[in-house]
Amino acid sequence: MIDKPRFPLAEAEAVAKELVVLLAPACEREPVIAGSIRRRKPDVGDIDLVVIPKAAESAFGIDALYEGLRRLITNGILIERLNKRDRVTWGLLNKAMVHIPTGIPVDIYSTTPENWGMTMVVRTGPAWRNIRMMAWFKQLGMAGHASAGVTKGGVEMPCPDEETVYRLLGWPYTQPEKRT
């Protein structure tokens, strides 16, 4: 197995903050840095951003985030990242990119105001905690979805903030830097 490169927290955080500023005009609310940067790990493997794109203004349904990312690609700041099958991961909810000047992978996750909290919890991680959380939701008769919130009996339960997710789980809220 090949070790993926790691990047110092300060370098990744500086790039993430730059991207937040560049993407903010394309979003309903300011993008938020998630993942291991938010957990304050000393080195990170990528940058995770959670966004709520502004609605599509064109007849083709292209949202402002798509157009903003295309500008960053044209300007040599980001490029689409290939997955293990050498295909671009560029879906409605997830966009895998690379910050060209540093080589840091960037994952951009789109969500809605109603599911913001669930997306932030999942995208902040870490993975083992997410696995435990999804299993606990199942034990409680609910289903957790990374970008689609929580459902119970097929009914969506809005999760506009992280505290709501923890309340649904019956867990005390944990600050991101303590989610180890």
MOCORGI-V71992 format. One record per run of one state. SS is the DSSP state (a for helix, b for strand, c for the rest). FROM is the first residue (numbers start at 1). TO is the last residue. If there is no record, write none. Layout:
BEGIN
ss=SS from=FROM to=TO
ss=SS from=FROM to=TO
END
This chain:
BEGIN
ss=c from=1 to=6
ss=b from=7 to=8
ss=a from=9 to=24
ss=c from=25 to=26
ss=b from=27 to=33
ss=c from=34 to=34
ss=a from=35 to=38
ss=c from=39 to=42
ss=b from=43 to=44
ss=c from=45 to=45
ss=b from=46 to=53
ss=c from=54 to=63
ss=a from=64 to=74
ss=c from=75 to=77
ss=b from=78 to=80
ss=c from=81 to=81
ss=b from=82 to=82
ss=c from=83 to=87
ss=b from=88 to=88
ss=c from=89 to=89
ss=b from=90 to=90
ss=c from=91 to=93
ss=b from=94 to=99
ss=c from=100 to=103
ss=b from=104 to=110
ss=c from=111 to=112
ss=a from=113 to=124
ss=c from=125 to=126
ss=a from=127 to=139
ss=c from=140 to=141
ss=b from=142 to=145
ss=c from=146 to=148
ss=b from=149 to=152
ss=c from=153 to=154
ss=b from=155 to=157
ss=c from=158 to=161
ss=a from=162 to=169
ss=c from=170 to=175
ss=a from=176 to=178
ss=c from=179 to=180
END
